[in-house]
Amino acid sequence: MRPRLVLFGDSITELSFADGGWGAALADHFARKADVVLRGFSGYNTRWALRVLARAMEGAAAGAGGSDPAAVTVFFGANDASLPDRKQVHQHVPLEEYRSNLRAICAYFKEQWPSTKIILITPPPIYEPARIRDMYGEDDPSKLPERTNEAAGAYAQACLTVAKELNLPAIDIWTKMQQFPDWQTSALCDGLHFTLFGNKILFDCVLETLESIGFSQGSLQPDLPLFHDIDPKNPLKAFEI
């Protein structure tokens, strides 16, 4: 049975199977060797994710009695970091609760899928002028963004703290993305969600992290015989068990 990678997160995960998305790129990269299972929920924070976690993971593993997924990415925080006195206040989760929720989500996976590797991903950076434009439809300096890069950075650090505490691999996409020139517009399309380039940055980080835990193209066998391995004089012989 093919191993599975489960992607659990908010809109940046839900959109990852769009054209050029990091999830679609993973599915293509591991084609015929692993299945990538999408569990993205646009707008969700860790509070809501924890509430629906059991329901959300129905069918994510390989059925009753099947193998645990090889790995699961947990990618929340962009919505938790919405400011408590701004337009998206209902998405805000206090920093300490965010940490607690991440711990609880990881504990659930450890209990349900003991052999599954958990990879935490920090929230991405925020480009505030683009958020104002996205929220209000215009560049208006009198308006305030519902998120700030400073707040996102605090939640990113909290995510890394939980990863270190639980001895889990983590991807600091908040820091990584800001290392690229003009990241505000080259990596982000609306100050929050990813462009094609932003998706490529995260895809490369996920691949590198998977390889660090022993999960790579080279470590996996293709499912069923490859075409060039089938004897043209006796094709059915390749499918004998």
Buried (B, 14 or more C-beta within 10 A) or exposed (E): EBBBBBBBBBBBBBBBBBEBBBBBBBBEBBEEBBBBBBBBBEBBBBBBBBEEBEEBBEEBBBEEEEBBBBBBBBBBBBBBBBBEEBBBEEBBBEBEBBBBBBBEBBEBBBEBBEEBBBBBBBBBBBBBEBBBBBBBEEEEEEBBBBBBBEBBBBBBBBBBEBBEEBEBBBBBBBBBBBEEEEBBEBBBBEBBBBBBBBBBBBBEBBBEBBEEEEBBBEEBEEEEEEEEEBEEEEEEEEEEE
